[in-house]
Amino acid sequence: MLDRYSIKADARERLRSAVPKPYYEGLLYLFVAGVLTALSTAMLLSNFTEANTDTYMKYILAGRYEDAVRYLQTLDPPLTDYLISHVLDLFRGIVAAGLSLFAMNTLRKKEASLWNLLDGFGRFLPLLILLLMMRFLLSFWFSLLVIPAVFAWYRYRLAVYLLIDNPQLNPLQCILLSGRMMRGRKWEMFLLDLSFLGWWLLASLPMSIGTAFGGILPMILGLLGSAAILAWLVPYHELSCVGFYEAVKTPIQSIPPED
C-alpha cells in the first residue's frame, strides 16, 4: 500500500513553499473553468426561458409527469448549441491538463508558471484525441453499469499525466499504460480521493448557506467563500494526485517498443 499520508504531506509542503503560490493558480483555474462551465451550461439551456420553465413546473405541480417529460423533450437545444457545449467541456479538460502540468512542475521543484494553465493548448490535438477517447470509453461503460464505469475511470486516471510527461506517446498508448500502472492500485487511488471528501463538503458549505438564505448578496458571498476554499483545495488535491502518479509510474524506457 502506498503511504497516502506522506503523499498528502508532500503536497501540503509544496502548497506552503512553492513559488508561484499554487493558491493563485487555483484561483485562475476556478475562474477559467467557471467561465467555460457557465458558457457550456448556457448552450444546453438555451431554450429554457422563464415562460418555458413556468410551463414545465405547472405540469409537474399538476401531477402530469408524462406531459412534463414530453414538453421537456421539445426544449432540447439545437444541434449547434449541443456541439458547442461539448467543445467547451473539452476545452475545460485541456485547461485541467494545464493545471496538472503546473502541479507536476511544482511537485518536482521545477520552474512553474501561472501560465502553465494554458500550456495544454500547446499539445491541443493529442490532448483532444485523448479526452475524446476517454469520454467515449467511459460513456460505453456507463451505458452498461455504474460500477464497471467507476473502475474504468480509475483505470484511465493517469492517462493525462502520461501524455503531459511523455510527448513521444500517443493517446492510445497513454490509456493502455495507465491501465497497466493502475492494476492493483485503483483502491489506493480511490482512498486518496475519499480522504478529500470532508474538504469538498466544507468547500460547498458557504455556497449552500448563501443559497438557503436567498437573495443576490448572500449567494455572491457564499460563492466567494466557496471559491476561497476551492482555490486552496483544487491544487492540494491535484498535487496529491500527481504525487500518486510519481509513486506508481513506470519508466517508459523500460517498456518494450512492441508494447
DAJOSUL-V266148 format. One record per pair of residues at least 12 apart in sequence whose ideal C-beta (glycine too) atoms are under 10 Angstrom apart, sorted by the first residue. I is the first residue (numbers start at 1). GAP is how many residues later the second one is. D is the distance in whole Angstrom. If there is no record, write none. Layout:
i:gap:d
I:GAP:D
I:GAP:D
This chain:
i:gap:d
1:184:10
1:186:9
1:187:6
1:190:9
2:183:8
2:186:5
2:187:9
2:189:9
2:190:8
2:241:9
2:242:7
2:245:5
2:246:7
3:185:10
3:244:8
4:184:7
4:185:9
4:187:6
4:188:5
4:189:10
4:190:10
4:191:7
4:236:8
4:239:9
4:240:8
4:243:9
5:190:9
6:237:8
6:241:9
7:100:10
7:181:10
7:185:7
7:188:10
7:232:9
7:233:6
7:234:9
7:235:9
7:236:4
7:237:6
7:238:10
7:239:9
7:240:7
8:184:8
8:187:7
8:188:9
8:228:8
8:229:9
8:231:9
8:232:5
8:235:8
8:236:10
9:231:10
9:234:9
10:97:7
10:229:8
10:230:8
10:232:10
10:233:6
10:236:9
11:92:8
11:95:9
11:96:7
11:224:8
11:225:6
11:226:8
11:227:8
11:228:4
11:229:4
11:230:9
11:231:8
11:232:6
11:233:10
12:224:7
12:227:8
12:228:9
13:94:10
13:226:9
14:89:9
14:92:5
14:93:6
14:94:10
14:95:8
14:98:10
14:221:9
14:222:9
14:225:6
14:228:10
14:229:9
15:91:9
15:217:7
15:220:7
15:221:6
15:224:7
17:89:10
17:92:9
18:84:10
18:85:10
18:87:9
18:88:5
18:89:9
18:91:8
18:94:7
18:217:9
18:221:9
19:87:9
19:92:10
19:93:8
20:82:9
20:86:9
20:92:7
20:93:7
20:94:5
20:95:10
20:96:10
21:85:10
21:93:9
21:210:10
21:211:10
21:214:9
22:77:9
22:80:7
22:81:7
22:84:6
22:85:10
22:90:9
22:92:10
22:209:9
22:210:8
22:212:9
22:213:4
22:214:8
22:216:8
22:217:7
23:205:9
23:208:5
23:209:6
23:211:10
23:212:7
23:213:9
24:90:6
24:207:8
24:211:9
25:73:9
25:74:7
25:77:5
25:78:8
25:81:8
25:87:8
25:88:9
25:89:6
25:90:10
25:91:7
25:92:7
25:206:9
25:209:9
25:210:6
25:213:9
26:73:8
26:76:10
26:201:9
26:202:10
26:203:10
26:204:7
26:205:4
26:206:6
26:207:8
26:208:5
26:209:5
26:210:8
26:211:10
26:212:9
27:87:10
27:200:7
27:201:9
27:203:9
27:204:4
27:205:9
27:207:9
27:208:10
28:67:10
28:70:10
28:71:9
28:74:9
28:86:6
28:87:9
28:88:10
28:89:6
28:90:10
28:203:9
29:63:10
29:66:7
29:67:8
29:69:8
29:70:5
29:73:9
29:85:10
29:88:6
29:201:9
29:202:8
29:205:6
29:206:8
29:209:9
30:196:9
30:197:6
30:198:10
30:200:6
30:201:6
30:204:7
31:86:10
31:196:9
31:200:10
32:59:9
32:60:8
32:63:5
32:64:10
32:66:9
32:67:9
32:85:7
32:86:8
33:58:10
33:59:5
33:60:10
33:62:6
33:63:7
33:66:9
33:84:10
33:201:9
34:58:10
34:189:9
34:193:8
34:196:10
35:53:9
35:57:9
35:60:10
36:51:10
36:52:5
36:53:8
36:54:10
36:55:6
36:56:4
36:57:10
36:58:10
36:59:7
37:51:8
37:52:8
37:55:7
38:50:9
39:45:8
39:46:8
39:49:5
39:50:10
39:52:9
39:53:10
40:41:10
40:44:8
40:45:5
40:46:8
40:47:9
40:48:4
40:49:5
40:50:10
40:51:9
40:52:7
41:44:8
41:47:9
42:35:10
42:39:9
42:42:10
42:43:8
42:46:9
43:34:6
43:35:9
43:37:9
43:38:4
43:39:7
43:40:9
43:41:5
43:42:4
43:43:9
43:44:9
43:45:7
43:46:10
44:32:9
44:33:6
44:37:7
44:38:7
44:40:9
44:41:5
44:42:10
45:30:9
45:32:7
45:36:9
45:40:9
46:29:9
46:30:10
46:31:5
46:32:7
46:34:10
46:35:5
46:36:9
46:38:10
46:39:9
47:27:8
47:28:4
47:29:7
47:30:6
47:31:8
47:34:9
48:24:10
48:27:6
48:29:9
49:26:9
52:19:8
52:20:9
52:22:9
52:23:6
53:22:9
55:12:10
55:13:9
55:16:6
55:20:9
56:12:6
56:13:10
56:15:6
56:16:6
56:18:10
56:19:8
58:13:10
59:12:6
59:13:9
60:12:10
86:46:10
86:49:9
87:41:10
89:42:9
89:46:9
90:34:10
90:37:9
90:38:6
90:41:5
90:42:7
90:45:8
91:29:9
91:30:9
91:33:10
91:37:9
91:40:10
92:39:10
93:27:8
93:34:7
93:35:9
93:37:9
93:38:5
93:39:10
93:41:9
93:42:9
93:67:8
94:23:10
94:24:9
94:25:9
94:26:4
94:27:6
94:28:10
94:29:9
94:30:7
94:33:5
94:34:7
94:36:10
94:37:7
94:66:10
95:22:6
95:23:7
95:24:10
95:25:6
95:26:8
96:21:9
96:24:8
96:31:10
96:35:9
96:64:8
96:138:10
96:142:9
97:19:10
97:20:9
97:22:8
97:23:4
97:24:9
97:26:8
97:30:6
97:33:9
97:34:8
97:63:5
97:64:9
97:66:8
97:67:6
98:16:10
98:17:8
98:18:5
98:19:4
98:20:6
98:21:5
98:22:4
98:23:8
98:24:9
98:25:10
98:29:10
98:66:9
99:17:8
99:18:6
99:20:10
99:21:9
99:135:7
99:136:7
99:139:6
99:143:10
100:16:9
100:17:10
100:19:10
100:20:8
100:60:6
100:61:6
100:63:10
100:64:6
100:65:9
100:138:6
100:139:10
100:141:8
100:142:7
100:145:9
101:12:10
101:15:5
101:16:8
101:17:10
101:18:5
101:19:7
101:21:9
101:22:10
101:59:9
101:60:9
101:63:5
101:64:9
101:141:9
102:12:8
102:13:9
102:14:4
102:15:6
102:17:8
102:133:8
102:136:8
102:137:9
102:140:10
103:13:9
103:58:9
103:61:10
103:131:10
103:132:6
103:133:10
103:134:9
103:135:4
103:136:5
103:137:9
103:138:8
103:139:5
103:140:9
103:142:10
104:12:9
104:57:7
104:60:7
104:61:7
104:134:9
104:135:9
104:138:5
104:139:10
104:141:8
104:142:8
105:14:10
105:137:9
106:129:8
106:132:9
106:133:7
106:136:8
107:131:9
107:132:6
107:133:9
107:134:10
107:135:5
107:136:6
107:138:9
107:139:7
108:134:9
108:138:8
119:45:9
120:40:9
120:43:10
120:44:8
122:45:10
123:40:7
123:41:8
123:44:7
125:46:9
126:37:6
126:38:10
126:41:8
126:43:9
126:44:7
126:45:6
126:48:9
127:33:7
127:36:7
127:37:8
127:44:8
128:43:9
129:34:9
129:41:8
129:42:5
129:43:9
129:45:10
130:26:9
130:29:6
130:30:7
130:32:9
130:33:6
130:39:10
130:40:9
130:41:4
130:42:9
130:44:6
130:45:7
131:28:9
131:29:8
131:32:10
131:40:9
132:39:9
133:23:9
133:26:9
133:38:6
133:39:7
133:41:9
133:42:6
134:18:9
134:19:9
134:22:5
134:23:10
134:25:6
134:26:8
134:37:9
134:40:10
134:41:7
134:44:9
137:12:9
137:15:6
137:16:9
137:18:9
137:19:7
137:38:8
138:12:10
138:14:6
138:15:6
138:17:10
138:18:8
140:12:8
141:12:8
141:14:9
150:36:9
150:40:8
151:31:9
151:35:6
151:39:10
152:27:9
152:34:10
153:33:9
153:36:10
153:37:10
154:24:9
154:25:10
154:28:6
154:31:8
154:32:4
154:33:9
154:34:10
154:35:6
154:36:6
154:39:9
155:20:8
155:21:10
155:23:7
155:24:5
155:25:9
155:26:9
155:27:5
155:28:8
155:30:10
155:31:7
155:34:10
156:18:9
156:19:6
156:20:10
156:22:5
156:23:7
156:26:8
157:21:6
157:22:10
157:24:9
157:25:6
157:28:9
157:29:8
157:32:6
157:33:10
157:36:9
157:84:8
157:87:9
157:88:9
158:16:8
158:17:9
158:19:8
158:20:4
158:21:9
158:22:9
158:23:6
158:24:6
158:27:9
158:31:9
158:83:9
158:84:10
158:86:8
158:87:5
158:90:8
158:91:8
158:92:10
159:12:8
159:13:10
159:14:9
159:15:4
159:16:5
159:17:9
159:18:8
159:19:4
159:20:9
159:22:10
159:23:10
160:14:8
160:18:9
160:85:10
161:13:9
161:17:8
161:20:10
161:80:8
161:81:7
161:83:9
161:84:5
161:85:9
161:88:8
162:12:4
162:13:9
162:14:10
162:15:6
162:16:6
162:19:8
162:83:8
162:87:8
162:88:9
162:90:8
163:12:9
163:14:10
163:15:10
164:78:10
164:81:10
165:77:10
165:80:8
165:81:10
165:84:8
165:87:8
166:83:10
166:86:5
168:84:8
169:83:7
169:86:10
173:79:9
173:82:9
173:86:8
176:83:8
177:72:9
177:73:7
177:75:8
177:78:7
177:82:8
178:67:9
178:71:10
180:70:7
180:75:9
180:79:9
181:64:8
181:67:5
181:68:6
181:69:6
182:62:10
182:66:8
183:65:10
184:64:10
185:59:8
185:62:9
185:63:6
188:56:8
188:59:9
188:60:8
189:52:8
189:55:6
189:56:10
189:59:9
192:45:9
192:48:6
192:49:7
192:51:9
192:52:6
193:44:8
193:47:9
193:48:8
193:51:10
195:42:10
195:45:8
196:37:7
196:40:8
196:41:5
196:44:8
196:45:10
199:30:8
199:31:9
199:33:9
199:34:5
199:37:8
199:38:8
200:29:9
200:30:9
200:33:7
200:37:9
202:24:9
202:27:6
202:28:10
202:31:8
203:22:9
203:23:5
203:24:9
203:25:9
203:26:4
203:27:5
203:28:10
203:29:9
203:30:6
203:31:9
204:18:10
204:22:6
204:25:9
204:26:9
205:17:9
205:20:8
205:21:8
205:24:8
206:12:10
206:15:7
206:16:5
206:17:8
206:18:8
206:19:3
206:20:5
206:21:9
206:22:8
206:23:7
206:24:10
207:12:8
207:14:9
207:15:4
207:16:6
207:17:9
207:18:7
207:19:4
207:20:9
207:22:10
207:23:10
208:14:7
208:18:8
209:12:9
209:13:6
209:16:8
209:17:10
210:12:2
210:13:7
210:14:9
210:15:7
210:16:8
211:12:9
